[in-house]
């Protein structure tokens, strides 16, 4: 709870500081229509963007509390958060380098996860607070440059970044980890590193049409990058191979309202050794597997395509020789702008199934994670998502705990 109080005090301090300097910043500070909490700095922020400098400062906070459980009588509350300081550079505007851009992001994570501290959630495969993990520390999360060739059809990106930024990408509006972000990274996390961990990498993408592209990447596998003291590690010492993903993506506009969709199919292979689950003559093998992701807006609300019902499906499969999780699926619906008085709010429901590898022979089978949230669009710079989560068969044990979790997730752009 000390960390919870510290986080809230920090946020309140920032708010107080900003109130004291409104005369310096633009009058748009705290305006619901501004994309930034601190406003446009008397127009200087927009002017910098026009010159190619786009600076960002974001905050994500997540609280989770155990509401009820089948067996455990103990209840608890935990808070975790993340700060992101970033800059996107349009190098064509800055230096005249045609179709070239760069990105740097520095992240810092704090707090504790209820899934790690609650007796009822002991062994939880997912996490009730997705923002927790990978070491509560400072990290250089993005440090890359990207250039387009052949009339912008060929896109090459090199530097330090994670697989999930480009491959098996998925929205992260839910608070439960099994419904948020790249799912391959959640279940092959010993070698596929999602945000906020970065590694040396290269990604090549080719656009066959405006709606269809294919891409392939190579990402250094280096366990050193996971250590708390190596958040800014740029060395390749400790590298053991590479994770190589490939993917085809289709982004159609459907129907008379041109409703957006995104469909992904991909495969990954690791050149690094991984332990074989069963005892065999060969005790090492290689991770491999695949995924399918589908997101589609299904309706337009009163002919307004910015509102309406959307659906999603995410499926991953993993090799049974080296991976503890055999496969995973999630599915859900999101409705944006259901009420005319709240056109930017949304309500969403999702459920995920995590299936363990039968070869483990440890009594585990399936864990189910479900969440419903209401997203309050308080301002263009602040979204608050109170949520209820249900976890069935915690740890994938059939006779394991069933638990209800209450949460609240808020995202702020300063």
Secondary structure as the mmCIF struct_conf table of DSSP 4:
data_model
#
loop_
_struct_conf.conf_type_id
_struct_conf.id
_struct_conf.beg_label_comp_id
_struct_conf.beg_label_asym_id
_struct_conf.beg_label_seq_id
_struct_conf.end_label_comp_id
_struct_conf.end_label_asym_id
_struct_conf.end_label_seq_id
HELX_RH_AL_P HELX_RH_AL_P1 UNK A 2 UNK A 20
TURN_TY1_P TURN_TY1_P1 UNK A 21 UNK A 24
BEND BEND1 UNK A 25 UNK A 25
TURN_TY1_P TURN_TY1_P2 UNK A 27 UNK A 30
TURN_TY1_P TURN_TY1_P3 UNK A 32 UNK A 33
BEND BEND2 UNK A 34 UNK A 36
TURN_TY1_P TURN_TY1_P4 UNK A 37 UNK A 43
HELX_RH_AL_P HELX_RH_AL_P2 UNK A 44 UNK A 50
TURN_TY1_P TURN_TY1_P5 UNK A 51 UNK A 52
STRN STRN1 UNK A 53 UNK A 69
BEND BEND3 UNK A 70 UNK A 71
STRN STRN2 UNK A 77 UNK A 90
HELX_RH_AL_P HELX_RH_AL_P3 UNK A 91 UNK A 95
TURN_TY1_P TURN_TY1_P6 UNK A 98 UNK A 99
STRN STRN3 UNK A 100 UNK A 111
HELX_RH_AL_P HELX_RH_AL_P4 UNK A 114 UNK A 117
BEND BEND4 UNK A 119 UNK A 119
TURN_TY1_P TURN_TY1_P7 UNK A 120 UNK A 123
BEND BEND5 UNK A 125 UNK A 126
BEND BEND6 UNK A 128 UNK A 128
TURN_TY1_P TURN_TY1_P8 UNK A 130 UNK A 131
BEND BEND7 UNK A 134 UNK A 134
BEND BEND8 UNK A 136 UNK A 137
STRN STRN4 UNK A 138 UNK A 149
TURN_TY1_P TURN_TY1_P9 UNK A 150 UNK A 153
STRN STRN5 UNK A 154 UNK A 161
HELX_RH_3T_P HELX_RH_3T_P1 UNK A 163 UNK A 165
TURN_TY1_P TURN_TY1_P10 UNK A 166 UNK A 166
BEND BEND9 UNK A 167 UNK A 168
BEND BEND10 UNK A 174 UNK A 176
HELX_RH_3T_P HELX_RH_3T_P2 UNK A 177 UNK A 179
BEND BEND11 UNK A 180 UNK A 181
HELX_RH_AL_P HELX_RH_AL_P5 UNK A 183 UNK A 187
BEND BEND12 UNK A 188 UNK A 188
TURN_TY1_P TURN_TY1_P11 UNK A 189 UNK A 191
BEND BEND13 UNK A 192 UNK A 192
TURN_TY1_P TURN_TY1_P12 UNK A 195 UNK A 196
STRN STRN6 UNK A 199 UNK A 209
TURN_TY1_P TURN_TY1_P13 UNK A 210 UNK A 211
STRN STRN7 UNK A 212 UNK A 222
HELX_RH_3T_P HELX_RH_3T_P3 UNK A 223 UNK A 226
BEND BEND14 UNK A 227 UNK A 227
HELX_RH_3T_P HELX_RH_3T_P4 UNK A 228 UNK A 230
TURN_TY1_P TURN_TY1_P14 UNK A 231 UNK A 232
TURN_TY1_P TURN_TY1_P15 UNK A 237 UNK A 238
STRN STRN8 UNK A 239 UNK A 250
STRN STRN9 UNK A 253 UNK A 254
TURN_TY1_P TURN_TY1_P16 UNK A 255 UNK A 258
STRN STRN10 UNK A 259 UNK A 270
BEND BEND15 UNK A 272 UNK A 272
STRN STRN11 UNK A 274 UNK A 275
BEND BEND16 UNK A 277 UNK A 278
BEND BEND17 UNK A 281 UNK A 281
STRN STRN12 UNK A 284 UNK A 285
STRN STRN13 UNK A 288 UNK A 297
STRN STRN14 UNK A 301 UNK A 301
TURN_TY1_P TURN_TY1_P17 UNK A 302 UNK A 303
STRN STRN15 UNK A 304 UNK A 304
TURN_TY1_P TURN_TY1_P18 UNK A 305 UNK A 306
BEND BEND18 UNK A 307 UNK A 307
STRN STRN16 UNK A 308 UNK A 318
TURN_TY1_P TURN_TY1_P19 UNK A 320 UNK A 322
BEND BEND19 UNK A 324 UNK A 324
STRN STRN17 UNK A 325 UNK A 336
STRN STRN18 UNK A 339 UNK A 339
TURN_TY1_P TURN_TY1_P20 UNK A 340 UNK A 341
STRN STRN19 UNK A 342 UNK A 342
TURN_TY1_P TURN_TY1_P21 UNK A 343 UNK A 344
STRN STRN20 UNK A 346 UNK A 356
HELX_RH_3T_P HELX_RH_3T_P5 UNK A 358 UNK A 360
BEND BEND20 UNK A 362 UNK A 363
STRN STRN21 UNK A 364 UNK A 364
STRN STRN22 UNK A 366 UNK A 379
TURN_TY1_P TURN_TY1_P22 UNK A 380 UNK A 381
STRN STRN23 UNK A 382 UNK A 392
BEND BEND21 UNK A 393 UNK A 393
HELX_RH_3T_P HELX_RH_3T_P6 UNK A 394 UNK A 396
STRN STRN24 UNK A 397 UNK A 397
TURN_TY1_P TURN_TY1_P23 UNK A 398 UNK A 399
BEND BEND22 UNK A 400 UNK A 400
STRN STRN25 UNK A 403 UNK A 413
#
